[in-house]
Amino acid sequence: MSVSEQIITFKSALPKEVSLVAVSKTYSSNIVMEAYNTGHKDFGENKVQELISKAEVLPKDIRWHMIGHLQSNKVKYIAPFVTLIHAVDSQKLLKVINKEAAKNSRVIDCLLQVHIAKESSKYGLSKEGLKDLIRFFNDNINDFSNVRVCGLMGMATFTDDCDIVREEFRYLKAIFDEVKESDLNNYPEFTQLSMGMSNDYNIAIEEGSNIVRVGSAIFGNRNY
Ligand SMILES: *Cc1c(COP(=O)(O)O)cnc(C)c1O
């Protein structure tokens, strides 16, 4: 199947409340164009340099998602146009995004990344870290008028064991529900749960995801 057939078929099989971020990292701008020409607008990249070089040459109405780890000193390059930052995992980063958004007279939507996988990683908040960050955000809400905390993001363990993956996604959905109900109950923007990639998006959707980030299942295997 061509990329355009592939993305159309993929989207038609998604439940209507689930949106797709087509993860275009490592694929050429021509391939992104092929997907864009089907009417798809949401694309995700995990590196700032690749994101800005594609954004430069591709149509301006593409909604770019920064899905990877973001260093504070690079926020300024994407702040003028980014649609959603999926992996906010520190106070410092949230503050910098707010500051750079203000410079651009924008409000930038963010998701907080929670570490749910068994693999150790420097990235993503523990549940306690998440609670602390949300408390900090809530206590200083008037200083954060240029960011919106729209939900959570997580990545499951890279494994063929579906039970492990399901358990991790279920854990993240439970945290999401808890935060929405008890910590951010006056904050209606908190609605998005970004979980699920090519190898686990079906399980993620069953466990409550409403944004899947899918690359290789649509564009084919990557040649790094
Ligand atoms: C690469 C990547 C994806 C998509 O991976 P695929 O396996 O190609 O679907 C999703 N989320 C993040 C954070 C990624 O880096």
The ligand as a Gaussian input file, in Angstrom:
#p B3LYP/6-31G(d) Opt

LIG

0 1
 C        9.152000       7.254000      17.462000
 C        8.135000       7.559000      18.489000
 C        6.811000       7.133000      18.334000
 C        6.318000       6.316000      17.153000
 O        6.999000       5.102000      17.037000
 P        6.505000       3.971000      16.017000
 O        6.930000       2.712000      16.658000
 O        7.198000       4.245000      14.744000
 O        5.032000       4.083000      15.889000
 C        5.899000       7.487000      19.308000
 N        6.254000       8.227000      20.393000
 C        7.512000       8.653000      20.570000
 C        7.836000       9.466000      21.775000
 C        8.494000       8.336000      19.628000
 O        9.746000       8.771000      19.826000

